[in-house]
């Protein structure tokens, strides 16, 4: 569902230490930002801080 909403993660809107953020649209036309996390392991604290 997220792959479809983000058109295969094609509309990048930002980057951070934890991953890349993409713009998407859900089937009900709500706009969303989806963060695709990097493979690197990070703790919960680092995730929440980002």
C-alpha positions in Angstrom: 0.0 0.0 0.0 2.8 2.5 0.8 4.6 1.6 -2.4 1.5 2.5 -4.4 0.8 5.6 -2.3 4.4 6.9 -2.9 4.5 5.8 -6.6 7.2 3.3 -5.8 9.0 5.8 -3.5 9.7 8.2 -6.3 8.9 11.6 -4.8 11.6 12.3 -2.2 11.0 15.3 0.0 13.8 15.0 2.5 16.6 13.0 4.1 17.9 12.5 7.6 20.3 10.3 9.4 17.7 7.6 9.8 16.3 7.4 6.3 14.6 9.1 3.3 11.2 10.8 3.4 8.8 10.5 0.5 5.5 12.3 -0.3 2.5 10.1 -1.0 -1.3 10.1 -1.4 -3.5 7.4 0.2 -6.5 6.0 -1.7 -8.9 8.3 0.3 -6.8 11.3 -1.1 -5.1 12.1 2.3 -1.5 13.3 1.8 1.2 11.6 3.8 5.0 11.7 4.4 6.5 8.2 4.6 9.9 7.7 6.0 11.8 4.7 4.7 14.4 3.8 7.3 18.0 3.0 6.5 19.2 -0.6 7.1 21.6 0.6 9.9 20.5 -0.4 13.4 19.5 2.4 15.7 18.0 2.5 19.1 14.5 3.7 20.0 15.9 7.0 21.3 17.6 7.9 18.1 14.5 6.9 16.1 12.2 9.1 18.3 14.7 12.0 18.2 14.6 12.1 14.4 
